[in-house]
Amino acid sequence: MRVVILIDHLDVVGAIRWAVDLSCALVSAGHEVYLATESGKPCEWLPVTAWVVKWDKIPIINCDLVFMMNHIPSIRVAADRLNAKVWVYWNVGMDEWHMDDVLTATDENTVSFREVVTGGQYRVLCCATWIWEWIKAHLNPEAQPLIPGVNHTVFHPVKGARHPGELKLLSSGKNRAREGSICVAAAVEIIKRTYPAAKLETYAYKGIPQIEMARFYASGALWLDGQWYGGLCLAPTEAMACGTPVVCTRIGGVADYAIDGVNCLMVERENPQAMAEAAIRLLDCPDLYQQMVLEGYKAVKRLTWAKTVRNLERYVEEWI
């Protein structure tokens, strides 16, 4: 199958990792894949086995699948230059607290989203079950889920990463309000009253090489995730894959892999007291802590890019 994946750039953010991992998994499955961005610059932080090209320099016109991961007008223009048997739009995130705005807002971005999802040209796939259910109910009854995988080559347990005597509490540290970093920082201050050695460590804006991310995750006693919303939230899956127990917010973005009390502990968003209490509960109970390590790892081990590719192949076969 000849595939063109259209994204805006290859910087180290969010769903761009999914674009890179998906492209490599498709290549591994025997497909010819072009990863097209506005600049065409190579990915500098993760190996890419697909062809990386500019939107206006794609060396082919005819393909089996155009796979678009952003609905902005400029990417749609790039997609319209191609002839494809199947056109796919993969939605990779929505704000579950303001979904009514999606149906009524008149800004260019939201209008473009509705045009793509309802216009009929694109088959609609969704990165999380909660998004799929909403789009299916409100905009496109033919939408389907396509759950992303975890790159287990990058994210895995690292023996000896956690040093005795240290109590690192990990989080992203991203400065967008919706990441919940203020809530996490407040929770850590509460935790310190019981565990004075606790300290918060973050990875955002520090340029940690991807080859070192597994060691970063594995060095922590806990991963604290305060996100307000997400598509399918990446960071908790990465922490679980590295054997680090997770305390996270109760949002749709974790529902495809997280089960409260089984493989993580969940709290309501913007509640640092509840987050701190959940963290202390894990630190106080070695048996529960170990359960979260084992069950969290098992949960995300089932999320593989090979499985995502098989599901995508099945959809394409049905649509063709």
Kinemage of the C-alpha trace (Angstrom):
@kinemage 1
@onewidth
@group {chain A} dominant
@subgroup {mainchain}
@vectorlist {calphas} color= white
{ca met a 1} P 0.000 0.000 0.000
{ca arg a 2} L 1.278 3.463 -0.905
{ca val a 3} L 0.562 5.882 1.958
{ca val a 4} L 1.005 9.648 2.379
{ca ile a 5} L 0.773 10.917 5.977
{ca leu a 6} L 0.214 14.666 6.161
{ca ile a 7} L 1.205 16.624 9.288
{ca asp a 8} L 2.351 20.183 9.859
{ca his a 9} L 5.834 19.568 11.317
{ca leu a 10} L 8.114 17.020 13.014
{ca asp a 11} L 8.874 18.837 16.270
{ca val a 12} L 8.843 16.978 19.595
{ca val a 13} L 5.219 17.504 20.576
{ca gly a 14} L 2.189 15.358 21.328
{ca ala a 15} L 0.700 13.492 18.428
{ca ile a 16} L 3.706 14.132 16.175
{ca arg a 17} L 5.255 11.140 17.929
{ca trp a 18} L 2.270 9.111 16.753
{ca ala a 19} L 2.837 10.218 13.164
{ca val a 20} L 6.465 9.101 13.319
{ca asp a 21} L 5.701 5.804 15.061
{ca leu a 22} L 2.807 5.036 12.708
{ca ser a 23} L 4.881 5.767 9.624
{ca cys a 24} L 7.668 3.459 10.822
{ca ala a 25} L 5.192 0.699 11.737
{ca leu a 26} L 3.617 0.933 8.269
{ca val a 27} L 7.061 0.639 6.676
{ca ser a 28} L 7.791 -2.399 8.863
{ca ala a 29} L 4.546 -3.940 7.606
{ca gly a 30} L 5.773 -3.609 4.019
{ca his a 31} L 4.082 -0.385 2.925
{ca glu a 32} L 5.555 2.525 0.960
{ca val a 33} L 5.170 5.571 3.195
{ca tyr a 34} L 5.728 9.289 2.723
{ca leu a 35} L 5.672 11.546 5.787
{ca ala a 36} L 4.885 14.982 4.405
{ca thr a 37} L 5.336 18.231 6.354
{ca glu a 38} L 5.292 21.920 5.465
{ca ser a 39} L 9.098 22.260 5.634
{ca gly a 40} L 10.179 18.748 4.687
{ca lys a 41} L 12.923 18.930 7.331
{ca pro a 42} L 14.011 15.541 8.715
{ca cys a 43} L 13.021 14.385 12.173
{ca glu a 44} L 15.978 15.068 14.475
{ca trp a 45} L 14.770 13.374 17.663
{ca leu a 46} L 13.553 9.954 16.536
{ca pro a 47} L 14.587 7.649 13.670
{ca val a 48} L 12.187 7.690 10.700
{ca thr a 49} L 12.121 4.924 8.105
{ca ala a 50} L 9.472 6.585 5.905
{ca trp a 51} L 10.348 9.122 3.225
{ca val a 52} L 10.194 12.651 4.730
{ca val a 53} L 9.143 15.220 2.124
{ca lys a 54} L 7.614 18.689 1.786
{ca trp a 55} L 3.910 19.072 1.160
{ca asp a 56} L 4.588 20.543 -2.291
{ca lys a 57} L 7.407 18.106 -3.149
{ca ile a 58} L 5.655 14.751 -2.685
{ca pro a 59} L 7.184 12.655 -5.497
{ca ile a 60} L 3.945 10.813 -6.243
{ca ile a 61} L 0.426 11.848 -7.208
{ca asn a 62} L -1.440 8.561 -7.032
{ca cys a 63} L -1.588 6.639 -3.762
{ca asp a 64} L -3.766 4.170 -1.931
{ca leu a 65} L -4.176 6.168 1.259
{ca val a 66} L -3.972 9.842 2.199
{ca phe a 67} L -3.793 9.995 5.985
{ca met a 68} L -4.318 13.456 7.459
{ca met a 69} L -3.654 14.149 11.158
{ca asn a 70} L -4.627 17.801 11.241
{ca his a 71} L -7.658 19.536 9.757
{ca ile a 72} L -6.098 22.982 9.219
{ca pro a 73} L -6.805 24.436 5.754
{ca ser a 74} L -3.157 24.416 4.603
{ca ile a 75} L -2.889 20.647 5.121
{ca arg a 76} L -6.183 20.136 3.306
{ca val a 77} L -4.769 22.079 0.340
{ca ala a 78} L -1.732 19.785 0.332
{ca ala a 79} L -3.992 16.732 0.470
{ca asp a 80} L -6.067 17.966 -2.465
{ca arg a 81} L -2.992 17.772 -4.703
{ca leu a 82} L -3.074 13.980 -4.435
{ca asn a 83} L -5.225 11.260 -5.977
{ca ala a 84} L -6.099 8.545 -3.464
{ca lys a 85} L -8.306 5.487 -3.216
{ca val a 86} L -9.033 6.306 0.433
{ca trp a 87} L -8.858 9.596 2.328
{ca val a 88} L -8.570 9.403 6.118
{ca tyr a 89} L -8.694 12.038 8.836
{ca trp a 90} L -7.370 10.802 12.196
{ca asn a 91} L -8.592 13.003 15.017
{ca val a 92} L -5.938 13.052 17.732
{ca gly a 93} L -7.500 15.225 20.413
{ca met a 94} L -10.481 17.304 21.576
{ca asp a 95} L -11.477 19.297 24.668
{ca glu a 96} L -14.065 17.157 26.428
{ca trp a 97} L -15.165 20.075 28.639
{ca his a 98} L -16.206 22.302 25.704
{ca met a 99} L -17.671 19.902 23.169
{ca asp a 100} L -20.750 22.029 22.471
{ca asp a 101} L -18.421 24.673 21.031
{ca val a 102} L -17.406 22.207 18.311
{ca leu a 103} L -20.975 22.229 16.999
{ca thr a 104} L -21.491 25.990 17.038
{ca ala a 105} L -18.184 27.893 16.860
{ca thr a 106} L -17.513 29.890 13.686
{ca asp a 107} L -13.725 30.323 13.877
{ca glu a 108} L -11.756 29.031 10.890
{ca asn a 109} L -10.221 26.086 12.733
{ca thr a 110} L -13.516 24.712 14.048
{ca val a 111} L -15.332 25.255 10.756
{ca ser a 112} L -12.550 23.384 8.960
{ca phe a 113} L -12.868 20.540 11.470
{ca arg a 114} L -16.608 20.204 10.859
{ca glu a 115} L -16.100 20.302 7.092
{ca val a 116} L -13.567 17.479 7.249
{ca val a 117} L -15.581 15.315 9.644
{ca thr a 118} L -18.952 15.751 7.915
{ca gly a 119} L -18.038 16.538 4.304
{ca gly a 120} L -17.845 12.963 3.047
{ca gln a 121} L -14.386 13.077 1.439
{ca tyr a 122} L -12.577 11.749 4.495
{ca arg a 123} L -13.116 8.568 6.448
{ca val a 124} L -12.918 9.616 10.098
{ca leu a 125} L -10.808 7.741 12.653
{ca cys a 126} L -10.450 8.684 16.312
{ca cys a 127} L -7.486 8.180 18.648
{ca ala a 128} L -9.642 7.459 21.705
{ca thr a 129} L -12.938 5.747 22.406
{ca trp a 130} L -14.473 8.797 24.066
{ca ile a 131} L -13.817 10.935 20.947
{ca trp a 132} L -15.136 8.218 18.647
{ca glu a 133} L -18.359 7.926 20.635
{ca trp a 134} L -18.909 11.684 20.593
{ca ile a 135} L -18.158 12.196 16.884
{ca lys a 136} L -20.271 9.171 15.988
{ca ala a 137} L -23.214 10.523 17.986
{ca his a 138} L -23.002 14.173 16.893
{ca leu a 139} L -21.227 14.511 13.547
{ca asn a 140} L -20.407 11.322 11.649
{ca pro a 141} L -22.084 7.976 12.418
{ca glu a 142} L -19.521 6.142 10.269
{ca ala a 143} L -16.506 7.239 12.341
{ca gln a 144} L -14.301 4.454 13.717
{ca pro a 145} L -11.703 4.187 16.521
{ca leu a 146} L -7.994 3.820 15.796
{ca ile a 147} L -6.142 3.558 19.109
{ca pro a 148} L -2.429 4.458 18.898
{ca gly a 149} L 0.325 2.231 20.179
{ca val a 150} L 3.229 2.784 22.533
{ca asn a 151} L 6.783 2.727 21.240
{ca his a 152} L 8.155 -0.017 23.468
{ca thr a 153} L 11.604 0.362 21.949
{ca val a 154} L 11.805 3.840 23.462
{ca phe a 155} L 9.694 3.297 26.602
{ca his a 156} L 10.565 0.281 28.736
{ca pro a 157} L 11.720 -0.600 32.270
{ca val a 158} L 15.321 0.336 33.092
{ca lys a 159} L 16.929 -1.673 35.851
{ca gly a 160} L 18.730 0.446 38.430
{ca ala a 161} L 17.265 3.755 37.263
{ca arg a 162} L 15.602 4.410 40.621
{ca his a 163} L 18.212 5.227 43.252
{ca pro a 164} L 17.710 4.094 46.871
{ca gly a 165} L 16.923 6.980 49.182
{ca glu a 166} L 15.489 9.183 46.427
{ca leu a 167} L 11.799 9.952 46.103
{ca lys a 168} L 11.274 11.485 42.704
{ca leu a 169} L 7.731 12.399 41.770
{ca leu a 170} L 7.575 12.876 38.030
{ca ser a 171} L 5.363 14.992 35.797
{ca ser a 172} L 5.607 16.702 32.425
{ca gly a 173} L 6.020 20.269 33.687
{ca lys a 174} L 4.461 21.673 30.519
{ca asn a 175} L 3.350 25.274 30.931
{ca arg a 176} L -0.044 25.042 29.232
{ca ala a 177} L -2.810 25.422 31.817
{ca arg a 178} L -4.618 22.306 30.606
{ca glu a 179} L -1.596 20.150 31.486
{ca gly a 180} L -2.438 20.612 35.181
{ca ser a 181} L 1.153 21.371 36.164
{ca ile a 182} L 0.088 23.865 38.842
{ca cys a 183} L -2.116 21.214 40.446
{ca val a 184} L 0.728 18.675 40.387
{ca ala a 185} L 3.178 21.109 41.982
{ca ala a 186} L 0.666 21.882 44.736
{ca ala a 187} L 0.083 18.161 45.305
{ca val a 188} L 3.818 17.573 45.728
{ca glu a 189} L 4.004 20.259 48.403
{ca ile a 190} L 1.258 18.430 50.306
{ca ile a 191} L 3.036 15.091 49.851
{ca lys a 192} L 6.211 16.584 51.369
{ca arg a 193} L 4.428 16.965 54.703
{ca thr a 194} L 4.342 13.165 54.932
{ca tyr a 195} L 7.399 12.382 52.800
{ca pro a 196} L 9.889 15.268 53.214
{ca ala a 197} L 12.344 13.692 50.759
{ca ala a 198} L 9.844 13.945 47.904
{ca lys a 199} L 10.864 16.178 45.024
{ca leu a 200} L 9.213 17.019 41.720
{ca glu a 201} L 11.125 16.386 38.506
{ca thr a 202} L 9.854 17.240 35.019
{ca tyr a 203} L 11.026 16.719 31.466
{ca ala a 204} L 9.452 19.548 29.457
{ca tyr a 205} L 11.798 22.076 27.818
{ca lys a 206} L 14.923 20.266 29.048
{ca gly a 207} L 15.957 18.635 25.786
{ca ile a 208} L 16.195 15.119 27.197
{ca pro a 209} L 17.179 12.818 24.310
{ca gln a 210} L 14.625 10.175 23.443
{ca ile a 211} L 17.135 7.458 24.224
{ca glu a 212} L 17.149 8.754 27.836
{ca met a 213} L 13.389 9.067 28.318
{ca ala a 214} L 12.944 5.510 29.570
{ca arg a 215} L 15.548 6.118 32.270
{ca phe a 216} L 13.819 9.371 33.231
{ca tyr a 217} L 10.434 7.651 33.645
{ca ala a 218} L 11.930 4.619 35.391
{ca ser a 219} L 13.780 6.831 37.886
{ca gly a 220} L 10.546 8.068 39.436
{ca ala a 221} L 8.594 6.648 42.335
{ca leu a 222} L 5.354 7.928 40.795
{ca trp a 223} L 4.055 9.669 37.706
{ca leu a 224} L 1.590 12.445 38.579
{ca asp a 225} L -0.620 13.535 35.691
{ca gly a 226} L -2.970 16.489 36.096
{ca gln a 227} L -4.254 16.949 32.541
{ca trp a 228} L -7.678 18.529 32.125
{ca tyr a 229} L -8.358 16.695 28.858
{ca gly a 230} L -6.633 14.870 26.037
{ca gly a 231} L -7.183 12.626 23.068
{ca leu a 232} L -5.444 9.523 24.317
{ca cys a 233} L -3.037 10.858 26.933
{ca leu a 234} L 0.530 9.891 26.047
{ca ala a 235} L 2.581 10.441 29.182
{ca pro a 236} L 0.770 8.003 31.521
{ca thr a 237} L 1.196 5.209 28.946
{ca glu a 238} L 4.909 5.969 28.700
{ca ala a 239} L 5.306 5.948 32.483
{ca met a 240} L 3.424 2.642 32.779
{ca ala a 241} L 5.585 1.144 30.032
{ca cys a 242} L 8.652 2.047 32.109
{ca gly a 243} L 7.237 0.470 35.279
{ca thr a 244} L 6.309 3.670 37.093
{ca pro a 245} L 2.928 3.776 38.901
{ca val a 246} L 0.505 6.490 37.812
{ca val a 247} L -1.837 8.881 39.589
{ca cys a 248} L -3.889 10.668 36.945
{ca thr a 249} L -7.018 12.713 36.419
{ca arg a 250} L -10.309 11.025 35.639
{ca ile a 251} L -10.714 12.106 32.004
{ca gly a 252} L -11.628 10.486 28.716
{ca gly a 253} L -8.029 10.605 27.546
{ca val a 254} L -6.969 7.769 29.860
{ca ala a 255} L -10.089 5.594 29.637
{ca asp a 256} L -8.724 3.271 26.938
{ca tyr a 257} L -6.002 1.896 29.215
{ca ala a 258} L -6.439 3.167 32.786
{ca ile a 259} L -8.653 1.427 35.375
{ca asp a 260} L -8.937 3.171 38.718
{ca gly a 261} L -7.744 0.954 41.564
{ca val a 262} L -6.476 -1.728 39.197
{ca asn a 263} L -3.573 -0.240 37.223
{ca cys a 264} L -3.585 3.380 38.452
{ca leu a 265} L -5.289 5.713 40.891
{ca met a 266} L -7.567 8.415 39.493
{ca val a 267} L -8.592 11.760 40.972
{ca glu a 268} L -10.771 14.619 39.788
{ca arg a 269} L -8.957 17.330 37.868
{ca glu a 270} L -7.655 20.464 39.630
{ca asn a 271} L -7.745 18.771 43.034
{ca pro a 272} L -4.204 18.764 44.486
{ca gln a 273} L -5.389 17.429 47.850
{ca ala a 274} L -6.940 14.363 46.235
{ca met a 275} L -3.856 13.824 44.084
{ca ala a 276} L -1.593 14.035 47.121
{ca glu a 277} L -3.751 11.624 49.100
{ca ala a 278} L -3.706 9.102 46.233
{ca ala a 279} L 0.077 9.378 45.954
{ca ile a 280} L 0.561 8.918 49.697
{ca arg a 281} L -1.757 5.918 49.619
{ca leu a 282} L 0.497 4.254 47.055
{ca leu a 283} L 3.690 5.148 48.870
{ca asp a 284} L 2.253 3.853 52.157
{ca cys a 285} L 1.176 0.482 50.741
{ca pro a 286} L 3.910 -1.607 49.065
{ca asp a 287} L 1.454 -4.279 47.895
{ca leu a 288} L -0.817 -1.751 46.179
{ca tyr a 289} L 2.217 0.027 44.757
{ca gln a 290} L 3.542 -3.180 43.219
{ca gln a 291} L 0.105 -3.994 41.826
{ca met a 292} L 0.091 -0.671 39.986
{ca val a 293} L 3.553 -1.335 38.592
{ca leu a 294} L 2.612 -4.768 37.220
{ca glu a 295} L -0.929 -4.004 36.041
{ca gly a 296} L 0.052 -0.688 34.489
{ca tyr a 297} L 2.817 -2.359 32.520
{ca lys a 298} L 0.480 -5.133 31.368
{ca ala a 299} L -2.165 -2.622 30.271
{ca val a 300} L 0.091 -0.622 27.970
{ca lys a 301} L 2.038 -3.644 26.732
{ca arg a 302} L -1.139 -4.420 24.795
{ca leu a 303} L -0.898 -1.056 23.026
{ca thr a 304} L 1.360 -1.770 20.053
{ca trp a 305} L 1.847 -0.028 16.737
{ca ala a 306} L 1.686 -3.366 14.946
{ca lys a 307} L -1.885 -3.726 16.258
{ca thr a 308} L -2.725 -0.164 15.173
{ca val a 309} L -1.432 -0.889 11.677
{ca arg a 310} L -3.447 -4.107 11.432
{ca asn a 311} L -6.593 -2.222 12.373
{ca leu a 312} L -5.841 0.510 9.833
{ca glu a 313} L -5.215 -2.085 7.118
{ca arg a 314} L -8.535 -3.732 7.916
{ca tyr a 315} L -10.399 -0.435 7.624
{ca val a 316} L -8.747 0.393 4.292
{ca glu a 317} L -9.608 -3.027 2.879
{ca glu a 318} L -13.248 -2.491 3.845
{ca trp a 319} L -13.378 1.013 2.362
{ca ile a 320} L -11.713 0.087 -0.938
